[in-house]
Amino acid sequence: MNPVYAEMVPALAGSAVHGVEALVKRAEREFADLGHGDLPRWQKALAQLPRVEPLADLDHPAPRLGAPAEDPRALRDTLMALHPWRKGPLALGGVTIDTEWRSDFKWDRIAPHWDITGHTVLDIGCGNGYFGWRMLGAGAKCVVGIDPTTLFVMQWRAQMHFAGNLPNFVLPLKDTQLPETLGGFDTVCSMGVLYHRRDPADHLARLRQCTRPGGQLLLETLVIDQPGEKVLVPDGRYARMRNVWELPTPAHLAGQLEQAGFEAIRCVDICATTVEEQRSTDWMRFESLPECLDPADPARTVEGHPAPVRAVMLARRPG
Ligand SMILES: C[S@@+](CC[C@H](N)C(=O)[O-])C[C@H]1O[C@@H](n2cnc3c(N)ncnc32)[C@H](O)[C@@H]1O
């Protein structure tokens, strides 16, 4: 099989990032070993993508990748084989993918608060790589994303088909699979991952390990915005999600970041997730946020918990 991640080595050359060879090796191994019942169908879809001129117009809510395809209907059908599309929107070969999430809303909450010009970025739990395009559009040098969900890696392959050879990578790895030698990124991001981790301190320690001394952390996660409580530990599901372990207050989260060895910790945004930001579309036909909120009181989830509120935190690893 052709190497998928070899380009990461030249893309990170001359930067402070170390442990790249081990990362590439691990990612190639996992990619060659991807297992999922739908994988043959997804691979067939990738093979059917039309040849178009590579193109990347990135600084848009829906990054435009690839020149328009000759047969947009056929392309739409092919891309639909990679349903459900959760993070976007994206415009691939002239076809706009209206994803479950308006991830551009999240981007707009983050972008005014950081400068990633020339940065190497590690994005842990990057989904299909949508934010990587936005980061390159904002001047990042190279974005390395990791995500263990096979479909999202396939969706990234589809995007690369249209974008050409750009330094936005999605590796099929969990945070716990990162090599111990990996580190030195100018910016490390973790968005929408912390509450899925049973051991948040372990996740934060990994984020610190991967950040260069003096580098920045961006942490985006669900919080509870209520005085009097430090954390909400859902008994069972939260907004119909099975794997939500703990939701802290922003103040408690800041303390966790300090304990993990970060400084200059600031909460730059707190925002309730709306049904305009997360909803079902043609490209994600399963249930979404509207079905997870109490119809009689949309400030509560169907389980009676406070409805989703998300915080954006910035912090620095001491130099
Ligand atoms: C809620 S989504 C967030 C995606 C994107 N970062 C965003 O903010 O829109 C959580 C992502 O984390 C990934 N994930 C779950 N456990 C992970 C782990 N241990 N390491 C890395 N990614 C993980 C999931 O596959 C999923 O794509």
The ligand as an SDF file (V2000), in Angstrom:
LIG
                    3D

 27 29  0  0  0  0  0  0  0  0999 V2000
  -17.4930   15.5020   19.7340 C   0  0  0  0  0  0  0  0  0  0  0  0
  -16.3470   15.0080   18.5250 S   0  0  0  0  0  0  0  0  0  0  0  0
  -15.4280   16.5210   18.3110 C   0  0  0  0  0  0  0  0  0  0  0  0
  -14.8350   16.6710   16.9290 C   0  0  0  0  0  0  0  0  0  0  0  0
  -14.1460   18.0150   16.6830 C   0  0  0  0  0  0  0  0  0  0  0  0
  -12.9290   18.1270   17.4680 N   0  0  0  0  0  0  0  0  0  0  0  0
  -15.0700   19.1410   17.0030 C   0  0  0  0  0  0  0  0  0  0  0  0
  -14.7920   19.8780   17.9550 O   0  0  0  0  0  0  0  0  0  0  0  0
  -16.0650   19.3090   16.3050 O   0  0  0  0  0  0  0  0  0  0  0  0
  -15.2280   13.9840   19.4330 C   0  0  0  0  0  0  0  0  0  0  0  0
  -14.1980   13.3080   18.5570 C   0  0  0  0  0  0  0  0  0  0  0  0
  -13.2100   12.7310   19.3950 O   0  0  0  0  0  0  0  0  0  0  0  0
  -12.8580   11.4750   18.8750 C   0  0  0  0  0  0  0  0  0  0  0  0
  -12.2860   10.7110   19.9970 N   0  0  0  0  0  0  0  0  0  0  0  0
  -12.9370    9.9740   20.9370 C   0  0  0  0  0  0  0  0  0  0  0  0
  -12.0490    9.4510   21.7980 N   0  0  0  0  0  0  0  0  0  0  0  0
  -10.8280    9.8760   21.4280 C   0  0  0  0  0  0  0  0  0  0  0  0
   -9.5090    9.6700   21.9140 C   0  0  0  0  0  0  0  0  0  0  0  0
   -9.2700    8.9180   22.9900 N   0  0  0  0  0  0  0  0  0  0  0  0
   -8.4740   10.2410   21.2640 N   0  0  0  0  0  0  0  0  0  0  0  0
   -8.6940   11.0160   20.1810 C   0  0  0  0  0  0  0  0  0  0  0  0
   -9.9320   11.2500   19.6750 N   0  0  0  0  0  0  0  0  0  0  0  0
  -10.9700   10.6940   20.2820 C   0  0  0  0  0  0  0  0  0  0  0  0
  -14.1470   10.9280   18.2780 C   0  0  0  0  0  0  0  0  0  0  0  0
  -13.9200    9.9560   17.2980 O   0  0  0  0  0  0  0  0  0  0  0  0
  -14.7960   12.1870   17.7230 C   0  0  0  0  0  0  0  0  0  0  0  0
  -14.4820   12.4090   16.3830 O   0  0  0  0  0  0  0  0  0  0  0  0
  1  2  1  0
  2  3  1  0
  2 10  1  0
  3  4  1  0
  4  5  1  0
  5  6  1  0
  5  7  1  0
  7  8  2  0
  7  9  1  0
 10 11  1  0
 11 12  1  0
 11 26  1  0
 12 13  1  0
 13 14  1  0
 13 24  1  0
 14 15  1  0
 14 23  1  0
 15 16  2  0
 16 17  1  0
 17 18  1  0
 17 23  2  0
 18 19  1  0
 18 20  2  0
 20 21  1  0
 21 22  2  0
 22 23  1  0
 24 25  1  0
 24 26  1  0
 26 27  1  0
M  CHG  2   2   1   9  -1
M  END
$$$$
